[in-house]
Amino acid sequence: MTSVFEASMAEQPVRPTHVEVDLGCLAQNLRAIQQHVGSARVMTILKANAYGHGLVPVANHMVQCGVDYLGVAFLEEGILLRRQGISAPILVLGGIAGEQIPLFLQHDLTLTAPSVEKLHLINETAAAMGRRARVHLKIDTGMERIGIHYYSAATLLEASLACEHVQVEGIYSHFANADAADLGHAKLQLERFHEVLTFYEKRSLPVPMRHMANSAGILQLPESHLDLVRPGILLYGVYPSADCQQTVPVRPALTWKSRVAYFKVVQPGHPVSYGSTWQSDHPVRVITVPVGYGDGYFRALSNKSEVIVRGVRYPVIGRVCMDQMMVNLDQGTAYNGDEVILLGSSEGQSISAAEVAEWAGTIPYEVLTNINTRVPRLYRNG
Ligand SMILES: *Cc1c(COP(=O)(O)O)cnc(C)c1O
């Protein structure tokens, strides 16, 4: 049964609802970031399916662009990239479970060591396998997520000196508030990180590769660029927050499109969609679009968002369903098969991830990462 299903799926054309990713745009964004950070190296962050843009194609393109390092959240993402033949260095940013360590080593993935206990486990596993583990030490300077607290970090750095089967290639921390207008906390975090790093200077030891800046740090805190920067959302052409200064020119690489699947006139007194939350006081033209919350178009956008058809913005009306939603053209014009832009630009109009986030009561990160894997991704300018 499975093979029949797969065969029939393979013969189908691409769904009318799909995402287009402009790889040339990603390359330009990367270049803009590189220019801005000067001599610092760049680790592009590819977690959560490359922020919805597609992990493997984006990773391949980044490698082609000559990026220095790739960053992912989980071991599984790193293994997938290795299986696709990507040999560039990959740092797994997230925490690790002890039993996963052999897999990191087998696939030549760089580990994050957030504690003395995990570091020793990595060292012992590497020794047993006759290998040397490549590790970045993780310092918590004010995020309280993973990493050894800055005030006890010396124990981790000290312990690392005695680990013969570990190569400490890097040391890093992560900002909690670098996207804010008030950079007080971010600057305090950076100060704490520098304090930790004096460990090496005091002992005249070479300092591992230091990194801290996410997109917001890249944009707002040049002094945080250090030896390497870790852009995520900025690479994809989206700014981290409305408060964040836009010091690097980038463009969104992703466009989310669908097509008109149905057209009708809705009469007054005939409410639209589940719960009958919307109706008109005059006859209106309404189209149905084959996309819904099952694709990651938030149900919270019901009666809130807009889409672009033929260069005009129109409101989504009634509840967004799992696989479909309705749009009010009022007296506007559209035909079956016309393109509908959910996110991105068309004919001088544009709907940004920030705008969709605002409508849905969330942040642009979630708008992008929420686009479901059932939405096909198409790649241009590769
Ligand atoms: C996600 C993440 C980043 C990238 O964050 P952006 O705000 O998207 O630039 C950088 N570093 C770490 C540790 C992360 O988890």
The ligand as a Tripos MOL2 file, in Angstrom:
@<TRIPOS>MOLECULE
LIG
   15    15     1     0     0
SMALL
NO_CHARGES

@<TRIPOS>ATOM
      1 C1         19.1280   30.1270   17.4430 C.3       1 LIG1
      2 C2         20.4620   30.5070   17.9050 C.ar      1 LIG1
      3 C3         21.2000   31.4850   17.2180 C.ar      1 LIG1
      4 C4         20.6240   32.3130   16.0870 C.3       1 LIG1
      5 O1         19.6900   33.2200   16.5950 O.3       1 LIG1
      6 P1         19.0700   34.3760   15.6660 P.3       1 LIG1
      7 O2         18.3990   35.2740   16.6140 O.co2     1 LIG1
      8 O3         18.1190   33.6930   14.7410 O.co2     1 LIG1
      9 O4         20.2060   34.9820   14.9420 O.co2     1 LIG1
     10 C5         22.4960   31.7060   17.6320 C.ar      1 LIG1
     11 N1         23.0300   31.0220   18.6640 N.ar      1 LIG1
     12 C6         22.3400   30.0920   19.3620 C.ar      1 LIG1
     13 C7         22.9920   29.3790   20.4930 C.3       1 LIG1
     14 C8         21.0390   29.8140   19.0100 C.ar      1 LIG1
     15 O5         20.3460   28.9050   19.7000 O.3       1 LIG1
@<TRIPOS>BOND
     1     1     2 1
     2     2     3 ar
     3     2    14 ar
     4     3     4 1
     5     3    10 ar
     6     4     5 1
     7     5     6 1
     8     6     7 2
     9     6     8 1
    10     6     9 1
    11    10    11 ar
    12    11    12 ar
    13    12    13 1
    14    12    14 ar
    15    14    15 1
@<TRIPOS>SUBSTRUCTURE
     1 LIG1         1 GROUP 0 **** ****
